[in-house]
């Protein structure tokens, strides 16, 4: 939607689709048809502490009672679906579960710290909803998604593929008086889980038997078909800019299709691929008549030198060194194109 880190839709993201549909539908139902039932979904730490209403830790931290929070969190979940594609539904669910549990503990600590430091009673004014795990996802988003500049404004300031996501997160951060407590607890829990601090990723994880059960029962319901085509043309662009973007998109789609074909051939035949022979630089292509395969192999140029820094960045995102090298050579050292292909395949 905002980031160029994957194809559109919810393909290979059934958990993200479920988080978009079910809590949003319940929020609308409570707001429009059952407003008298909203009191059961209020996130009240004071009632949990004094009256032992433990059930509020679950009901109050799943469904948003504010429709603005529902809208913003749904947009963020849609963009963060790329992590479910990359890590798989089980690991993605484990991250959400771990950050959800850890943030509940951090909420208590922050509320007590605010009370003893400033005398402000925030326990009964916290916003409801699945907000802390959404803020926790900003941690892997910041650490693992490459920053690609889109436009330059005002000298050193620039717009990147991640700018709108941060703006949307800031909008959610400022939507209420005490939502900053939820945001901080979510970021802290995300840092703890992402950095594998205290081995929490081993304790707070989804068991394999549970993952298999849900994959057989719920995944067929929330699964989405593979998108057939995708077009990205910026809104408000002039005709020349749209034409240029269209040409770049066609070049990129051509390169990715060739990359996929050669990769399948390599899986079937084994061995190394001469990427420079199959993928000449797109912007240098002119009316060149390629001769037969034997002659082109003899005249093939040396392999394109790949930046080790970009290889390291792709390996930090979870891809193997071989896949990273192939993707970078095929994309002419374009980190964004290489990331797009590796995420989609």
C-alpha positions in Angstrom: 0.0 0.0 0.0 2.6 2.5 1.1 5.8 0.6 1.1 7.2 -1.1 -1.9 8.0 -4.3 0.0 5.6 -6.7 -1.5 2.7 -7.4 -3.8 -0.7 -5.9 -3.1 -3.4 -7.8 -1.2 -3.2 -10.3 1.6 -1.7 -13.2 -0.3 0.2 -15.5 2.1 -1.0 -13.5 5.0 -4.1 -15.2 6.5 -3.3 -14.0 10.1 -3.1 -10.4 9.0 -6.3 -10.8 7.1 -8.0 -12.2 10.2 -6.7 -9.3 12.4 -8.1 -6.9 9.8 -11.5 -8.4 9.5 -12.5 -9.7 12.9 -11.5 -6.9 15.3 -12.6 -4.3 12.9 -16.0 -5.9 12.4 -16.5 -6.2 16.2 -15.5 -2.6 16.7 -18.1 -1.4 14.2 -20.7 -3.7 15.8 -20.0 -2.3 19.3 -20.0 1.3 18.1 -23.1 1.1 15.9 -25.4 -1.6 17.2 -24.2 -2.6 20.7 -22.9 0.6 22.5 -24.3 -0.7 25.8 -21.8 -3.6 25.6 -18.7 -1.4 25.3 -18.2 -1.3 29.0 -17.1 -5.0 28.9 -14.3 -4.1 26.6 -12.8 -1.1 28.5 -9.1 -1.5 29.3 -9.2 -0.5 33.0 -6.1 -1.4 34.9 -7.5 0.0 38.1 -10.4 -2.5 37.9 -8.0 -5.3 37.2 -5.9 -4.4 40.2 -8.6 -3.6 42.7 -11.5 -5.9 41.7 -9.4 -8.7 40.1 -11.2 -8.4 36.8 -8.5 -10.3 35.0 -10.8 -10.9 32.0 -10.3 -7.2 31.1 -6.6 -8.0 30.2 -8.0 -10.0 27.3 -11.2 -8.2 26.3 -9.8 -4.7 26.8 -6.7 -5.4 24.7 -8.2 -6.9 21.5 -11.1 -4.7 20.3 -10.7 -0.9 19.7 -13.6 1.2 21.1 -12.4 4.2 19.1 -13.1 3.9 15.4 -10.2 6.2 14.6 -7.8 3.8 16.4 -9.5 0.9 14.5 -8.8 2.6 11.1 -5.2 3.5 11.8 -4.3 0.2 13.4 -5.9 -1.7 10.4 -3.8 0.3 7.9 -0.7 -0.5 9.9 -1.5 -4.2 10.1 -2.1 -4.2 6.4 1.4 -2.8 5.8 3.1 -5.0 8.3 1.7 -8.1 6.6 5.1 -8.4 4.9 6.5 -9.9 8.1 4.0 -12.7 7.9 5.1 -13.5 4.4 8.7 -13.4 5.3 8.7 -15.3 8.6 5.6 -17.4 8.2 2.3 -17.2 10.1 3.5 -19.1 13.1 6.5 -16.9 13.8 4.5 -13.8 13.1 1.8 -15.0 15.5 4.5 -15.7 18.1 5.8 -12.2 17.8 2.3 -10.7 18.2 1.6 -13.0 21.2 4.9 -12.3 22.9 4.6 -8.5 22.4 1.0 -8.6 23.6 1.9 -10.4 26.8 5.0 -8.4 27.5 3.2 -5.1 26.9 0.6 -5.9 29.5 3.3 -6.2 32.1 5.0 -3.0 30.9 1.6 -1.2 31.1 1.4 -1.9 34.8 4.9 -0.7 35.4 4.4 2.6 33.4 1.1 3.3 35.0 2.6 2.9 38.5 5.6 5.0 37.5 3.4 7.8 36.2 1.3 7.7 39.4 4.3 7.8 41.8 6.2 10.4 39.8 3.5 12.8 38.7 0.5 11.9 40.7 -1.5 11.2 37.5 -4.0 8.3 37.6 -3.9 6.8 34.1 -5.0 3.3 35.0 -8.6 3.8 34.1 -8.0 5.9 31.0 -5.9 3.7 28.7 -7.3 3.1 25.2 -8.6 -0.3 24.3 -7.6 -2.4 21.4 -4.9 -4.5 19.8 -2.6 -1.5 19.8 0.6 -2.5 21.7 1.5 -5.3 19.2 1.0 -2.8 16.3 3.5 -0.4 17.9 5.8 -3.4 18.6 5.9 -4.2 14.8 7.6 -0.8 14.3 10.8 -2.4 15.7 11.3 -5.0 13.0 10.0 -2.5 10.5 12.7 0.0 11.4 15.5 -2.6 11.7 14.9 -4.9 8.7 13.0 -3.0 6.0 15.5 -1.1 3.8 15.0 2.7 3.4 14.6 3.7 -0.2 14.4 7.4 -1.1 11.4 8.4 -3.1 11.7 12.2 -3.3 14.0 14.9 -2.0 12.5 17.9 -0.3 14.0 20.9 1.6 17.7 19.9 1.2 18.6 17.1 3.6 14.9 16.1 4.1 13.6 13.3 1.9 10.6 11.2 1.5 11.2 7.4 1.6 9.2 4.3 1.2 8.7 4.3 5.0 7.7 7.9 5.6 4.0 7.4 5.4 4.1 4.5 7.7 5.8 6.6 10.4 3.3 9.4 9.8 0.4 7.0 10.3 2.1 5.6 13.5 2.4 9.2 14.7 -1.3 9.8 14.0 -2.1 6.8 16.1 0.3 7.9 18.8 -1.4 11.2 19.2 -5.0 9.9 19.0 -5.6 9.9 22.8 -4.3 11.4 26.0 -2.7 8.2 27.4 -2.1 6.2 24.3 1.6 7.1 24.6 1.7 4.6 27.5 0.5 1.8 25.2 2.9 3.0 22.5 6.0 2.9 24.8 5.0 -0.5 26.2 4.6 -1.8 22.7 7.9 -0.5 21.6 9.7 -1.9 24.7 8.1 -5.3 24.2 9.0 -5.3 20.5 12.6 -4.5 21.3 12.7 -7.3 23.9 11.2 -9.9 21.6 13.1 -8.8 18.4 16.4 -8.8 20.2 15.7 -12.1 21.9 16.3 -10.6 25.3 15.9 -13.1 28.2 15.0 -15.7 25.6 11.4 -14.6 25.6 11.0 -15.8 22.0 11.4 -19.3 23.3 8.9 -19.0 26.1 6.2 -16.8 24.5 5.6 -18.6 21.2 2.8 -20.5 19.5 3.2 -24.2 19.8 3.6 -26.2 16.7 0.5 -28.3 17.4 -1.6 -25.1 17.7 -0.2 -23.7 14.6 -1.1 -26.9 12.7 -4.6 -26.8 14.1 -5.3 -23.3 13.0 -3.6 -23.8 9.6 -6.1 -26.6 8.9 -9.2 -24.9 10.4 -8.9 -21.1 10.0 -6.3 -20.6 7.2 -8.6 -21.9 4.4 -11.2 -19.3 5.6 -8.8 -16.3 5.7 -6.4 -17.3 2.8 -6.3 -15.1 -0.3 -5.5 -15.9 -3.9 -2.3 -14.8 -5.5 -2.6 -11.3 -7.2 -2.3 -11.4 -11.0 -1.2 -7.9 -11.7 -0.1 -4.8 -9.9 0.2 -1.2 -11.0 1.8 1.6 -9.0 1.3 5.1 -10.3 1.6 8.0 -8.0 -1.5 10.1 -7.4 -1.4 13.6 -8.8 1.5 12.9 -11.1 1.8 14.5 -14.5 1.6 12.6 -17.7 5.3 12.5 -18.2 5.9 11.2 -14.7 3.2 8.6 -15.1 4.8 7.5 -18.4 8.2 7.2 -16.8 6.8 5.3 -13.8 5.0 3.0 -16.2 8.2 2.3 -18.1 10.2 1.6 -15.0 7.4 -0.7 -13.8 7.5 -2.7 -17.0 11.3 -2.9 -16.9 11.1 -4.2 -13.3 8.4 -6.7 -14.1 10.4 -8.0 -17.1 13.5 -8.4 -14.9 11.6 -10.2 -12.1 9.9 -12.6 -14.6 13.3 -13.4 -16.1 14.8 -13.8 -12.6 12.0 -16.2 -11.6 12.5 -18.3 -14.8 16.2 -18.6 -14.4 15.8 -19.5 -10.7 13.4 -22.3 -11.6 15.9 -23.6 -14.1 18.6 -23.5 -11.5 16.5 -25.5 -9.1 15.8 -28.1 -11.7 19.3 -28.4 -13.2 21.6 -27.2 -10.4 24.8 -25.2 -10.8 25.6 -21.5 -11.1 23.9 -19.0 -13.4 25.6 -16.4 -15.6 23.4 -13.5 -14.5 25.1 -10.9 -16.6 24.3 -12.9 -19.7 20.7 -13.2 -18.9 20.1 -9.8 -17.3 21.9 -7.0 -19.1 21.4 -3.6 -17.4 17.9 -2.4 -18.1 18.8 1.2 -18.8 21.6 0.3 -21.2 19.4 -2.0 -23.4 19.1 -0.8 -26.9 18.5 -2.5 -30.2 21.0 -5.3 -29.5 20.8 -8.5 -31.4 21.9 -11.4 -29.2 23.5 -14.3 -31.0 23.3 -17.9 -30.1 23.9 -19.1 -26.5 27.4 -20.5 -27.1 28.8 -17.3 -28.6 27.2 -15.2 -25.9 28.7 -17.4 -23.2 32.1 -16.9 -24.7 31.8 -13.2 -24.8 30.1 -12.8 -21.4 31.4 -10.1 -19.3 32.8 -10.8 -15.8 30.2 -11.2 -13.0 28.8 -7.9 -11.7 30.5 -6.9 -8.5 28.0 -6.9 -5.6 28.2 -4.7 -2.6 28.9 -6.7 0.5 27.0 -4.1 2.5 23.8 -4.8 0.5 24.4 -8.5 0.8 24.7 -8.2 4.6 21.5 -6.2 4.7 19.6 -8.8 2.8 21.1 -11.6 5.0 20.0 -9.6 8.1 16.4 -9.8 6.7 16.6 -13.6 6.8 17.6 -14.5 3.2 20.5 -16.8 2.4 23.7 -15.4 1.0 23.3 -17.2 -2.3 19.8 -15.8 -2.8 21.0 -12.3 -1.9 23.9 -12.5 -4.4 21.6 -13.7 -7.2 18.9 -11.1 -6.5 21.4 -8.2 -6.4 23.2 -9.3 -9.6 19.9 -9.8 -11.4 18.7 -6.4 -10.3 21.9 -4.6 -11.1 22.6 -3.9 -7.4 19.2 -2.3 -6.9 18.4 -3.2 -3.3 14.8 -2.3 -3.5 14.1 -4.5 -6.6 16.1 -7.4 -5.0 14.1 -7.1 -1.8 10.8 -7.0 -3.7 11.6 -10.2 -5.5 12.9 -12.1 -2.5 9.8 -11.1 -0.5 7.4 -12.2 -3.2 9.0 -15.6 -3.9 
